[in-house]
Amino acid sequence: MGRPKDSGETADVPCAPLPASAQAGPMNHAIVRVARLHRMLATQLLRRVGLHPAQELVMMQLWDHGPQRQVDLVRMLGSDAATMTRTIQRLEHAGFVRRKPCPTDKRATIIEATPASQSVHRQIEDIWTELETATTAGLTPDQQAEALIVLQQIEDSLARAVCG
């Protein structure tokens, strides 16, 4: 299995055999490997526009739904308050968002995309298309649809386990 380098070349990324201690969890091992590689590629692609993984999700939410309370972004994106605060600070420092007090709730902060963020809007859409293409390469449309169903089932199972 190969992964793109910054230069556009590919390098072999070894597919590690299942460690003996992980024999009871082959699905867990596969998910960890896939998630790691997906994040590596997303990191490389997002670097083009000066973002890190998950920052683009915040921007997409703001572009699609307009200014929002920070607490609503936390809820919508399944984040935690501390991580979202750091993400918003970094996006604000980059000039992509601004914070302002909520006019109806003095404890809340409204986050809004800046006009400057529009310069990367289309690029992020293109990056997500490229990431999707790389992720699904070699899969038929039927396999992609089935993978989405299975991933949703896995997500539902994990959400039930987390939420009790």
C-alpha positions as CSV (number, residue, x, y, z in Angstrom):
1,M,0.0,0.0,0.0
2,G,1.4,3.4,-0.9
3,R,0.8,6.9,0.3
4,P,1.5,10.2,-1.5
5,K,4.4,12.2,-0.4
6,D,4.5,16.0,-0.7
7,S,6.5,15.6,-4.0
8,G,3.7,13.6,-5.6
9,E,5.7,10.4,-5.5
10,T,4.5,7.4,-3.6
11,A,6.3,5.5,-0.8
12,D,5.5,2.2,0.6
13,V,3.7,2.2,3.8
14,P,4.0,-1.2,5.3
15,C,0.7,-2.9,6.2
16,A,1.6,-4.1,9.7
17,P,0.5,-7.6,10.5
18,L,-1.9,-8.0,13.3
19,P,0.2,-8.1,16.5
20,A,-0.4,-11.2,18.6
21,S,-1.7,-9.0,21.5
22,A,-4.4,-7.6,19.1
23,Q,-5.8,-10.9,17.9
24,A,-8.9,-10.3,19.9
25,G,-9.6,-7.1,18.0
26,P,-8.9,-7.3,14.3
27,M,-11.6,-4.7,13.5
28,N,-10.1,-2.3,16.1
29,H,-6.7,-2.8,14.5
30,A,-8.1,-2.2,11.0
31,I,-9.9,1.0,12.0
32,V,-6.8,2.4,13.7
33,R,-4.7,1.8,10.6
34,V,-7.3,3.3,8.2
35,A,-7.9,6.3,10.4
36,R,-4.2,6.9,10.7
37,L,-3.6,6.8,7.0
38,H,-6.7,8.9,6.2
39,R,-5.5,11.6,8.7
40,M,-2.0,11.5,7.2
41,L,-3.4,12.2,3.7
42,A,-5.9,14.8,5.0
43,T,-3.0,16.6,6.8
44,Q,-0.9,16.7,3.6
45,L,-3.8,18.0,1.5
46,L,-5.0,20.6,4.0
47,R,-1.5,21.9,4.5
48,R,-1.9,23.5,1.0
49,V,-4.3,26.0,2.5
50,G,-2.7,26.3,5.9
51,L,-5.2,24.2,7.8
52,H,-5.0,21.2,10.0
53,P,-7.5,18.3,10.1
54,A,-10.8,19.2,11.7
55,Q,-10.3,23.0,11.1
56,E,-11.9,22.5,7.7
57,L,-15.0,20.9,9.4
58,V,-15.5,24.1,11.5
59,M,-15.2,26.2,8.4
60,M,-17.6,24.0,6.4
61,Q,-20.2,24.4,9.3
62,L,-19.8,28.1,9.3
63,W,-20.0,28.5,5.5
64,D,-23.1,26.3,5.4
65,H,-25.0,27.5,8.4
66,G,-23.6,31.0,9.1
67,P,-22.4,32.4,12.4
68,Q,-22.9,30.1,15.4
69,R,-22.4,29.9,19.1
70,Q,-19.1,28.1,19.9
71,V,-21.1,25.6,22.1
72,D,-23.2,24.7,19.1
73,L,-20.1,24.0,17.0
74,V,-18.9,21.7,19.8
75,R,-22.1,19.8,19.7
76,M,-22.5,19.6,15.9
77,L,-18.9,18.5,15.4
78,G,-18.7,16.1,18.3
79,S,-15.8,18.0,19.8
80,D,-15.0,19.0,23.3
81,A,-14.9,22.6,24.5
82,A,-11.2,22.8,25.0
83,T,-10.4,21.4,21.6
84,M,-12.9,23.7,19.9
85,T,-11.4,26.7,21.8
86,R,-7.9,25.9,20.5
87,T,-9.3,25.3,17.0
88,I,-11.2,28.6,16.9
89,Q,-8.1,30.5,18.3
90,R,-6.0,29.1,15.5
91,L,-8.6,29.9,12.8
92,E,-8.9,33.4,14.2
93,H,-5.1,33.9,14.2
94,A,-5.1,32.8,10.5
95,G,-7.8,35.3,9.8
96,F,-10.5,32.8,8.8
97,V,-13.0,33.4,11.7
98,R,-13.8,36.1,14.2
99,R,-15.4,35.9,17.6
100,K,-18.0,38.2,19.0
101,P,-20.2,38.2,22.1
102,C,-23.6,36.7,21.8
103,P,-26.2,39.5,22.0
104,T,-28.7,37.3,23.8
105,D,-26.4,35.3,26.1
106,K,-23.4,37.1,27.6
107,R,-21.8,33.7,28.5
108,A,-21.8,32.6,24.8
109,T,-19.5,33.5,22.0
110,I,-20.6,33.7,18.3
111,I,-18.1,32.4,15.7
112,E,-18.4,33.7,12.2
113,A,-16.4,33.1,9.0
114,T,-14.6,36.1,7.7
115,P,-14.6,37.3,4.1
116,A,-10.9,36.2,4.0
117,S,-12.0,32.6,4.6
118,Q,-13.9,32.6,1.3
119,S,-10.5,32.5,-0.5
120,V,-10.0,28.9,0.7
121,H,-13.7,27.7,0.5
122,R,-13.4,26.2,-3.0
123,Q,-9.9,24.8,-2.3
124,I,-11.3,22.9,0.7
125,E,-14.1,21.5,-1.4
126,D,-11.5,20.4,-3.9
127,I,-9.3,18.9,-1.2
128,W,-12.3,16.9,0.2
129,T,-13.0,15.7,-3.4
130,E,-9.4,14.6,-3.7
131,L,-9.5,12.9,-0.3
132,E,-12.7,11.1,-1.2
133,T,-11.2,9.9,-4.5
134,A,-8.1,8.6,-2.8
135,T,-10.2,6.9,0.0
136,T,-12.5,5.1,-2.4
137,A,-10.1,4.3,-5.2
138,G,-10.7,0.8,-6.5
139,L,-14.2,0.5,-4.9
140,T,-17.2,0.2,-7.1
141,P,-20.2,2.4,-6.4
142,D,-22.0,-0.5,-4.8
143,Q,-19.0,-1.2,-2.5
144,Q,-18.8,2.5,-1.6
145,A,-22.5,2.4,-0.7
146,E,-22.1,-0.8,1.4
147,A,-19.0,0.7,3.1
148,L,-21.0,3.7,4.1
149,I,-23.7,1.5,5.6
150,V,-21.2,-0.6,7.6
151,L,-19.4,2.6,8.8
152,Q,-22.7,4.0,10.0
153,Q,-23.4,0.8,11.8
154,I,-20.0,0.9,13.5
155,E,-20.5,4.6,14.4
156,D,-23.9,3.8,15.9
157,S,-22.4,0.9,18.0
158,L,-19.6,3.1,19.3
159,A,-22.0,6.0,20.1
160,R,-24.2,3.6,22.1
161,A,-21.1,2.3,24.0
162,V,-19.9,5.9,24.7
163,C,-23.3,7.2,25.7
164,G,-24.2,4.2,27.8
